[in-house]
Amino acid sequence: MAAAVAAVAAVLAAGVAACGPARADEDAGYEIRVATATTVPLGVSSALSVTIAPSGSRTISADGPVRVSVDAPAALGLPRRRYARRDAADPAAEAPRFDVKVKAKEAGDHPVSLDLRFWLCGPRVCRPIATRRTVVVHVPAPAPPPEVDAGVPVDAGAPIDAGRTRRGR
């Protein structure tokens, strides 16, 4: 009997492992659309596009609050740390999209944490949703300066009066 139970448990465990990891919002009635990584050149400002999209017959409450809170290391400049529905590209949209601004201040890979809170509504009831996403912003290091030829002095140049002759005074 114990061998049969162990065999059934092994088959179930193998079946679950074959399914792979599930996303937290999979089949939850919504999808968060945001890139997992992006590249921003040093010294340049860019925007991370974040969309909250309901699925099936669900909607994002037009009356309830929608909030996107942003946290990033000091190597990235954030002009805003909180976005509300009124800050969306189209506040009345069924799937609000936010353009989260970042400015690359230092080279490296920097995680940007997004904390999203909104109300997801079904046919009869709405429920609060709180979820997080992380986007890695890659800021490439600036190109090294061109190598200097060791045989030529750095301040060498044409003589100031090159090509001119002095006329006697």
N, C-alpha and C positions, 0 to 999 in steps of 0.2 A: 504494500500500500504506500509506504513512504517513497519507494522508488517511482511509483506512478505519479505521486504529487510532485516530486523533484523533476520528473520529465515534463510535466505540464508547465511548471514554473520556468523551466529552461526554454520551452517553446514560446511562452508568453514574453519572456525577457528578450529573446531574439527578435520577436515580432515588433516589440516596442523600440528596440535599438535600430531596426531597419527603417523605422519611420523618420529618423533624424530629428534634429532639434526643432521645436516649434517656436514660432514668434509669439511674443506676449499678446499682440493684438490680432493674431490670426483668428478668424471667425468670431471676433469680439464685436463686429459691427462697424469697425472703422479701420483706417489705414493712415499711418503717418508717412508722408512722402518727403524724404530728405536724403541727400547723398551721405554715404558713410565717410567719404574723404573728398577733399578738394585741394587744389593748389592755388595759392595767392602769392604773386611776386612781392618781394620785400619793398615796403614803403607804399604799397598800393591798397586801396580800399576795394572791397568786394562784398557781395551779398550771398548768404546761404538761403536758398529757397526752401521753405517749410510749409507743407500743405497738410491740413487735417481733412481727410476725405471719408465721409460716411459710406457704408456699403449696405447693400440690400435695401430694405424699406426704412432704414434708419436716417436720422437727420442730426445735424448739430444744432442745438437750441439757439434760436435767434434772440431769446430773452435772457438766457443764462450767460454767465461770464465765460469768455475764452481768454486764456492767458498763456503766453510763451515767455518763460524766464530763461535768461542766458547767463552762463558763467564760463569764463575763459581765463587763462593765465595772463599775466601782465605783458607777455610778449605779443599779445593781440589787443588792439584797441577796440573797445566796444562803445560806440556813441550812446547806445541804449542797452539797458539790461532787462527791460520788461516791455512786452508788446501786448496790447489788448485787441479785441475784435476791431475797434475803430482804426487800428494801425494796419489792418490787412490791406492787401492790394485792392480788393473789392469787399468791403465790410458786409455787404448783403449777400455775398456768394454762398452757395450751398456747401462748398468746400473751401473755407478761408485759407488763403495763401499769405505767408509772411515773408518778407525779405529782411533777414537778420543781417545787419551790417557788421563787418569786421575789417580792421586795418592791420596789416602785417607790419610789426615793429621789429621783430627779431627772427633770424633764420631758425629752422627746426620744425619738428612735428608737434603741434599744439592741439590738445583736446578741447572742444567746445561742447559744453553740456547744455542740453535743452530740456527744460522741465515744462511739459505741456499739461494744461488743465482745462477741461471743457465739459459740457453736459451733452451726453448722447441720448437721443430720444427715439423710442420705438413708437408703435401705434398708440399705446396707452400711458406709458410712463417714461420719464427721463431719469438718467442716473449719472452721477459725477464720474469723470474719468481723470486719472492722474497717471501720466506715463513719462518716461525719460528716453532720450536718444543722445548719442554722442557722435559728433562729427570731428574727424581729425583734419586740421588745416595744416597742410605742408607748405612751409615757406622756404624756398630754395636759397642757399647761401649765394651772395653776390659772386660774380666771376672774379677770379684773382686778376690783379693788374697785369698787363703784358710785361714780360721779362725785359729787363734793361740790359743792353749790350755792355759788357764790362769794359770794352775797349773805348767806348765813347763817354766822355764826361756828361753827366746829367744836364748841366747848364750850357753845354756846347751849342753853338749856333753860328750863323753867319755873322761876320764882323758888322758892326753898325754901319760903317761907311763902305761896305763891299760894293765894288763896281764903280765907285765915285773917285774922282781924283781931286786933290786939293789944288786949288788955284792959288798961286802965290799972292800974297797981299802985301 
